[in-house]
């Protein structure tokens, strides 16, 4: 759009340019001062702002069932079956088309989501809190990482996928929540800084971040979980999923960007 390009050029090179630079410096300073910590794991319906029983949250901008891509439709079908609202894919598709659930972006609820994955009411979510900077107490949320292969965030909804989600809801989330309560908050920014120096870019090569996270929490899992087999299943799952830290780096980034929001004249993109 040539008109918008001209307006942008005027803002970035005209009389207001020094004010924009100063605003960006303030926004960036707030971003850098942010200190995201993992402080808990809760159930989405209980901790995500504005979450409701008939609401599914997705990545990206607003979208309707009619306009959803195939993988996101598959995730919605899986989500309805996981939540016990549909007995099979056909019924789930009919319910989704009939408006049985609402769809809203994760960003409208201080949350983030991977690819075609969803946040549904009963899913466990990481709770990340800013413990530094000018806006301490700001919180962001993200589901736990399923791993690779047949997973909901790729649009799969087989029995294998639903069984894994049930394990994450019934064992993984509660065990990690108890371990984190025993250990105390984890400084994610410091952990990610170490991971970056080990060749982990925080997105698709997560072995370093996941390994560092495992070292932080594994002793607490053992101490906080009386059932040794239950503890072993959780530790095996995290250890066998190199992408586990991905779903922590995302709310970490969201938390830092929220610290930079609301600066008048700043051109820094925060969502």
C-alpha positions in Angstrom: 0.0 0.0 0.0 2.0 3.1 -1.2 -0.1 5.4 1.0 0.8 3.5 4.2 4.5 3.2 3.1 4.6 7.0 2.7 3.1 7.5 6.1 5.6 5.1 7.7 8.4 6.9 5.9 7.2 10.2 7.3 7.1 8.8 10.8 10.5 7.2 10.7 12.3 10.1 9.0 10.3 13.2 9.8 10.2 15.6 12.8 8.9 12.8 15.0 11.8 10.5 14.4 13.8 11.5 17.5 10.7 10.9 19.6 10.2 7.5 18.0 13.8 6.6 18.7 13.5 7.7 22.3 10.2 5.7 22.7 11.8 2.6 21.2 14.8 3.0 23.6 12.4 3.1 26.6 10.4 0.1 25.3 13.6 -1.9 24.6 14.9 -1.1 28.1 11.8 -2.5 29.6 12.0 -5.6 27.5 15.6 -6.2 28.5 14.8 -5.6 32.2 12.1 -8.3 32.2 13.0 -11.4 34.2 10.5 -14.2 33.3 10.4 -17.1 35.8 8.4 -20.3 35.7 6.4 -20.1 38.8 3.8 -22.8 38.4 1.7 -25.2 36.3 -2.0 -24.9 36.5 -5.2 -26.0 34.6 -6.1 -23.6 31.8 -9.7 -23.0 33.1 -8.3 -22.0 36.5 -5.4 -19.7 35.6 -5.7 -18.3 32.0 -7.5 -14.9 32.1 -10.9 -15.1 30.5 -10.8 -18.9 29.9 -14.2 -20.6 29.7 -15.6 -24.1 29.2 -16.8 -23.3 25.7 -13.6 -21.6 24.6 -10.6 -22.9 22.6 -7.6 -20.7 22.2 -5.3 -20.9 19.0 -2.2 -19.3 17.7 -2.3 -16.4 15.2 -5.1 -13.9 14.5 -8.8 -14.5 14.8 -10.2 -17.2 12.6 -13.5 -19.0 12.2 -14.1 -22.8 11.7 -15.1 -22.1 8.0 -11.7 -20.5 7.4 -9.4 -22.8 9.4 -6.7 -24.8 7.7 -6.8 -28.6 7.8 -4.3 -29.1 10.7 -6.2 -26.5 12.9 -9.5 -28.2 12.1 -7.9 -31.5 13.1 -6.7 -30.0 16.4 -10.2 -28.7 17.1 -11.6 -32.2 16.5 -9.0 -33.7 18.8 -9.7 -31.0 21.4 -13.4 -31.7 21.4 -12.7 -35.4 21.9 -10.1 -34.8 24.5 -12.5 -32.6 26.5 -15.2 -35.4 26.3 -17.6 -33.3 24.2 -17.5 -35.6 21.2 -17.2 -39.4 21.0 -15.6 -39.4 17.5 -14.3 -37.2 14.8 -17.6 -37.0 12.9 -19.5 -35.7 15.9 -16.7 -33.3 16.7 -16.8 -31.8 13.2 -20.5 -31.3 13.5 -20.2 -29.6 16.9 -17.4 -27.3 15.7 -19.4 -26.3 12.6 -22.5 -25.7 14.7 -20.6 -23.3 17.0 -20.5 -25.5 20.1 -17.2 -23.9 21.1 -15.8 -20.4 20.5 -12.4 -19.7 19.1 -10.1 -16.8 20.2 -6.4 -16.1 19.7 -4.1 -17.0 22.6 -2.8 -13.4 22.5 -6.2 -12.2 23.7 -5.6 -14.1 26.9 -1.9 -13.5 27.7 -1.1 -16.9 26.2 0.9 -18.4 23.3 0.4 -21.6 21.4 2.5 -23.6 18.9 1.5 -24.1 15.3 -2.0 -25.6 15.0 -2.1 -26.5 18.7 -4.9 -25.4 21.0 -5.4 -24.4 24.6 -8.6 -26.1 25.8 -10.1 -25.7 29.3 -8.7 -28.8 31.0 -5.1 -28.7 29.6 -2.2 -28.1 31.9 -0.3 -24.8 31.2 3.0 -23.3 32.3 2.6 -20.1 34.3 5.4 -17.6 33.6 5.7 -14.5 35.7 7.9 -11.4 35.3 10.0 -11.0 38.4 11.9 -7.9 37.4 11.7 -4.7 35.5 9.0 -2.1 35.7 6.0 -4.5 35.5 6.7 -7.3 38.0 3.8 -9.8 38.3 2.9 -9.8 34.6 2.0 -13.4 33.7 1.9 -15.4 30.5 0.8 -19.0 29.7 1.5 -21.9 27.4 0.5 -25.6 27.1 3.1 -28.3 27.7 5.0 -29.7 24.7 3.7 -33.0 23.4 6.8 -34.1 21.5 7.1 -34.9 17.8 5.2 -37.1 15.4 1.5 -37.6 15.8 0.6 -34.6 18.0 -2.4 -32.2 18.3 -0.4 -29.2 17.2 0.1 -30.9 13.8 -3.6 -31.6 13.6 -3.5 -35.3 14.6 -6.3 -36.7 16.8 -5.8 -40.5 16.9 -6.1 -42.6 20.1 -2.4 -42.3 20.6 -2.6 -38.5 20.6 -5.5 -38.4 23.0 -3.9 -40.9 25.3 -0.8 -38.7 25.5 -2.8 -35.6 26.2 -4.6 -37.5 29.0 -1.2 -38.5 30.5 -0.1 -34.9 30.3 -3.3 -33.8 32.1 -3.4 -36.5 34.7 0.3 -37.2 35.5 2.8 -34.9 33.8 1.2 -31.6 34.8 0.4 -32.5 38.4 3.8 -34.1 39.0 5.7 -31.1 37.5 3.5 -28.7 39.5 4.3 -30.4 42.7 8.0 -30.5 41.9 8.1 -26.8 41.0 6.3 -25.9 44.2 8.9 -27.9 46.1 11.9 -26.4 44.2 10.6 -22.8 43.7 10.6 -20.6 40.6 13.0 -21.2 37.8 14.7 -18.2 36.1 13.9 -18.9 32.4 15.8 -16.0 31.0 19.1 -17.1 32.7 18.4 -20.7 31.5 17.8 -19.6 27.9 20.9 -17.5 27.9 22.9 -20.6 28.8 21.1 -22.7 26.2 21.9 -20.1 23.4 25.6 -20.3 24.2 25.3 -24.1 23.8 23.9 -23.8 20.2 20.2 -23.9 21.1 18.2 -21.3 19.3 15.1 -21.7 21.4 12.9 -22.9 18.7 13.8 -26.1 16.8 17.0 -27.2 18.4 15.9 -27.4 22.0 18.2 -30.1 23.4 20.3 -27.8 25.5 17.3 -25.9 26.9 15.4 -29.1 27.7 18.6 -30.6 29.3 19.1 -27.6 31.5 15.5 -27.6 32.5 15.6 -31.3 33.3 18.6 -30.7 35.6 16.8 -27.9 37.4 13.7 -29.9 38.1 14.6 -33.7 38.2 15.7 -33.8 41.8 12.5 -32.0 42.9 10.4 -34.5 41.0 12.0 -37.3 42.9 11.6 -35.6 46.2 8.0 -34.4 45.7 6.6 -37.6 44.2 6.1 -40.6 46.5 5.2 -42.9 43.7 8.6 -43.8 42.1 7.0 -45.2 38.9 4.9 -42.1 38.5 8.1 -39.9 38.9 10.0 -42.1 36.4 7.2 -41.9 33.8 7.3 -38.1 34.0 11.1 -37.9 33.9 11.2 -40.3 30.9 8.8 -38.2 29.0 10.7 -35.0 29.5 14.1 -36.7 28.8 12.7 -38.3 25.6 11.3 -35.0 24.3 14.0 -32.7 23.1 11.4 -30.1 22.2 10.0 -29.8 25.8 11.7 -26.4 26.4 10.1 -24.9 23.3 6.8 -24.4 25.2 8.8 -22.5 27.8 10.7 -20.3 25.4 7.5 -19.1 23.9 5.8 -17.7 27.0 9.2 -16.4 28.1 9.3 -14.3 24.9 5.7 -13.3 25.4 6.4 -12.2 28.9 9.4 -10.0 27.8 7.4 -8.5 25.0 4.5 -7.6 27.3 6.9 -5.6 29.3 7.5 -3.4 26.3 3.8 -2.8 25.5 2.0 0.5 25.8 4.9 2.9 25.1 3.4 5.9 23.1 5.1 6.4 19.7 7.2 3.2 20.0 7.3 1.3 16.7 8.4 -1.9 18.4 6.1 -4.8 17.4 5.1 -6.8 20.5 2.5 -9.2 19.0 
